[in-house]
Amino acid sequence: MTRRCSLRPTLVALLAALSALVPVSAAQTTPPSRSPVSPTSASEAQSWFQKGQTALQSGDLKTAETAFRHVLTVDPNAAAAYVNLGVIAMRQKDWDEALKNLRRAEKLAPKMTGIRLNIGLVEYRRQNYAKAIPPLERVVREDPKSSQARYLLGLCLAFTERYAEAAKTLLPLWDQMSRDVMYLYLLDVAAVESGQKDLDEKTLKQMIAVGGETPEFHLILGKAFLNRYEVPLAKEELDRAAALNPNLPFLHLDLGITYMRSGDNEKAEEEFRRDIQLEPDLADNYQQLGVLYSRMQRDAEAEEAFRQALKLNPKSDETYLGLAKLYQKQKRLPEALKMLDEAMRLTPEIHGGHFLRGRILKQMGREEEAGVEFAASQKALANQLNKEREAMQEETPIPKPELTQQQPQ
């Protein structure tokens, strides 16, 4: 089967859809504590809990945190207080603290399904998709009607390439979400990658029916052309999306990449900066700026951009690779090797990794190790060529116009 488009480059758009669909769930009432407390203490705990809840609802996270910690001084086993401390940490994007509090809450109140939904969401935000799956699977078993948990589980299954399971998980959402372009696109990717042709055709037909004049549809289609390096067509679709919604999340990131591929560096930088204004915490913008500045020989700015990207996403293999290339060019060889090793730790077969490592080692005078890396690079290239030859020999279906319109998140 020929893969029509890659799922990974569309991650950010699906994140946007997810952000709207899966809110952070707070505990609204205090469940019974495991250890009994006096009526006076219970009343005091309830009073502090109400103060914390009011502050949390108004966005006053500092006051809310203080109140919920007061609850725990009175009743150390108040699960709902731990839940809400976890929610506060999530809103502050302190994922480690959030997970610590949510795990404590889960032990105290194992029947509170919402806790596991938040645990799954934390792992998702940390890009630990495999770790997010077990708690989300349990939520779906306990509450099959939870569209939030089901959609999030479908995303995580797709991102871990369990496409058949992703399709099975997402399909029950059809009645309520079949007018959502992002949902349809995700379902179609799962259908294509798992070889479910009937579901693929059904999803494509629906996507075209509901998505033709939405900015999200043109964004998806623009991404498809961008993935194929059909830059003029990509720009045409992205411009259509911009005309419909100039503030569409992540649109300007894709426009920046489009301009970068067409050699218009100034406009590329402008688009990346504009997307940063809309999405200041998105690492991809800084990673792409790093690539752009490196190509423009603006090395200091490139390094700064790559470093900012790593602050926002320490698991970005491409950012480590970008720094490795930058340091290798500057003859900062030990630093280059360190960055490349980190990239290859995250993705052992990252494209060009072995070859670049061989070059760095050769420059460092480590000839024997360099030879091993060059051999590994040659083997990887031969394997890739064999796969491409096999793919060319496979029978491919006759192209259909609707597939072109559907493709891109």
Secondary structure, DSSP 8 states (H G I E B T S, - for coil): ----S-SGGGHHHHHHHHHHH-------S----SS---HHHHHHHHHHHHHHHHHHHHT-HHHHHHHHHHHHHH-TT-HHHHHHHHHHHHHTT-HHHHHHHHHHHHHH-TT-HHHHHHHHHHHHHTT-HHHHHHHHHHHHHH-TT-HHHHHHHHHHHHHTT-HHHHHHHHGGGHHHHTT-HHHHHHHHHHHHHTT-HHHHHHHHHHHHHHHTTSHHHHHHHHHHHHHTT-HHHHHHHHHHHHHH-TT-TTHHHHHHHHHHHTT-HHHHHHHHHHHHHH-TT-HHHHHHHHHHHHHTT-HHHHHHHHHHHHHH-TT-HHHHHHHHHHHHHTT-HHHHHHHHHHHHHH-TT-TTHHHHHHHHHHHTT-HHHHHHHHHHHHHHHHHHHHHHHHHHHS------HHHHHH---
